[in-house]
């Protein structure tokens, strides 16, 4: 019986990007307020406040401290200066409780960007529920323009490519 959940999880993780739902480019990004952490310190995060500073890379990941999610967070941390140079703020989002994200923000994100808890309303609003694993999000990265509109979407369970593609999107926005 324990094999079935593992098989379902493996099947979900192997789905191609086209099988995953995501908000479309041009759609209005739902505003939200939630609790987050950066460098081990908790705070309240509101998307509309972050957008006042420029574009936001809002990347959803399934679970803190899993191999792919840790590797993705480290890659975002390694490239944070490039995102900042393009005027963008990076925010990781997971359905994990804030207590788990406090440690993740320090260890895997190296304190360089915020990670925040995505409750059911946020998960639903951004259409990122991992269908085969209730209570987890799929891996979808959004670039949200300061206008609050989705400018770019990368939805793929394999973390490889999320950082590169979102960085290219924010650099292209800056070039305009």
C-alpha positions in Angstrom: 0.0 0.0 0.0 2.9 2.4 0.7 4.0 2.1 -2.9 0.9 3.7 -4.4 1.5 7.2 -3.0 5.2 7.0 -4.2 4.1 5.9 -7.7 1.6 8.7 -7.9 4.2 11.2 -6.8 6.6 9.9 -9.4 4.0 10.1 -12.1 3.2 13.7 -11.1 6.8 14.7 -11.1 7.2 13.4 -14.6 4.4 15.3 -16.2 5.4 17.6 -19.0 4.8 21.3 -18.6 1.9 21.2 -21.0 0.0 18.9 -18.6 0.3 21.5 -15.8 -2.1 24.4 -15.4 -0.8 27.9 -14.9 -2.1 31.4 -15.3 -1.7 32.8 -18.8 0.6 35.6 -19.9 -1.4 38.8 -19.6 -3.6 37.5 -16.8 -3.9 39.6 -13.7 -1.8 38.1 -10.9 -3.9 37.7 -7.7 -2.7 39.9 -4.9 -2.1 38.3 -1.6 -0.7 38.8 1.9 1.1 35.9 3.6 3.9 35.1 6.1 7.4 34.6 4.8 11.0 34.4 5.9 14.3 35.7 4.7 17.6 34.9 6.4 15.7 33.1 9.1 13.5 36.1 10.0 9.8 36.0 9.5 7.8 38.9 8.1 4.5 39.7 6.4 4.7 39.8 2.6 2.2 41.5 0.3 2.6 41.0 -3.5 1.3 44.5 -4.4 3.9 46.1 -2.1 6.7 44.1 -3.8 5.5 45.1 -7.2 5.9 48.8 -6.4 9.7 48.1 -6.5 9.6 46.5 -9.9 8.9 43.1 -11.5 8.6 40.0 -9.2 9.7 36.5 -10.0 7.2 34.4 -8.0 8.4 30.8 -8.2 6.3 28.0 -6.7 8.2 24.9 -5.5 6.7 21.6 -4.1 8.5 21.1 -0.8 11.4 22.7 1.1 14.5 20.6 1.6 13.8 18.1 -1.2 16.6 17.7 -3.7 15.1 19.6 -6.6 13.7 22.4 -4.5 17.0 22.9 -2.6 18.9 22.9 -5.9 16.5 25.4 -7.4 16.8 27.7 -4.4 20.6 27.6 -4.5 20.5 28.5 -8.2 18.2 31.4 -7.5 20.5 32.5 -4.7 23.6 32.2 -6.9 22.0 34.5 -9.5 20.3 37.0 -7.2 22.6 39.8 -8.2 21.6 39.4 -11.8 17.9 39.5 -10.9 18.5 42.7 -8.8 20.5 44.3 -11.7 17.4 43.7 -13.9 15.2 45.4 -11.2 13.4 42.2 -10.1 12.6 40.7 -6.7 12.6 36.9 -6.3 10.1 35.3 -4.0 9.9 31.5 -3.5 6.5 30.1 -2.6 5.6 26.8 -1.1 2.6 25.2 0.7 5.1 24.5 3.5 4.5 26.1 6.9 6.5 29.2 7.7 8.4 27.4 10.4 9.9 25.1 7.7 10.6 28.0 5.4 12.6 29.9 8.2 15.3 27.3 8.1 15.1 26.9 4.3 15.5 30.7 3.8 18.8 30.5 5.6 20.2 27.1 4.5 19.2 26.8 0.8 18.4 30.4 -0.1 21.5 31.7 1.7 19.4 34.6 3.1 19.4 36.2 -0.3 15.7 36.2 -1.1 12.3 35.6 0.6 10.4 32.4 0.7 6.7 32.5 1.8 3.9 30.2 2.6 1.3 29.7 0.0 -2.0 28.9 1.6 -5.0 27.3 -0.2 -6.2 30.6 -1.6 -2.9 31.5 -3.1 -2.4 28.0 -4.5 -5.9 28.1 -6.1 -5.5 31.7 -7.3 -2.2 30.8 -9.1 -3.5 27.4 -10.2 -0.4 25.6 -8.9 -1.9 22.7 -6.9 0.0 19.6 -7.4 -2.9 17.4 -8.5 -1.3 14.1 -7.4 -0.1 15.4 -4.0 -2.7 17.5 -2.2 -1.1 20.1 0.0 1.8 20.7 -2.3 2.4 23.0 -5.2 3.7 22.2 -8.6 6.9 23.9 -9.9 5.7 27.0 -11.7 7.7 30.3 -12.1 5.9 33.5 -12.9 7.4 36.8 -13.8 4.9 39.5 -12.8 5.2 43.0 -14.3 4.9 46.0 -12.0 1.4 46.5 -13.5 0.4 43.2 -11.8 0.1 41.3 -15.1 1.8 37.9 -15.8 4.6 38.6 -18.2 6.1 35.1 -18.4 5.4 31.6 -17.2 7.6 28.5 -16.9 5.8 25.5 -15.6 7.8 22.3 -15.5 8.4 19.9 -12.6 12.1 19.6 -13.4 13.8 22.6 -11.7 16.4 23.0 -14.5 15.6 26.0 -16.6 13.4 27.9 -14.2 16.2 30.3 -13.1 17.6 30.8 -16.6 14.2 31.4 -18.3 12.9 33.8 -15.6 16.2 35.8 -15.6 16.0 36.1 -19.4 12.4 37.3 -19.1 13.2 40.0 -16.5 16.3 41.1 -18.5 14.1 41.4 -21.6 11.6 43.6 -19.6 14.4 45.9 -18.5 15.7 46.2 -22.1 12.3 47.5 -23.3 
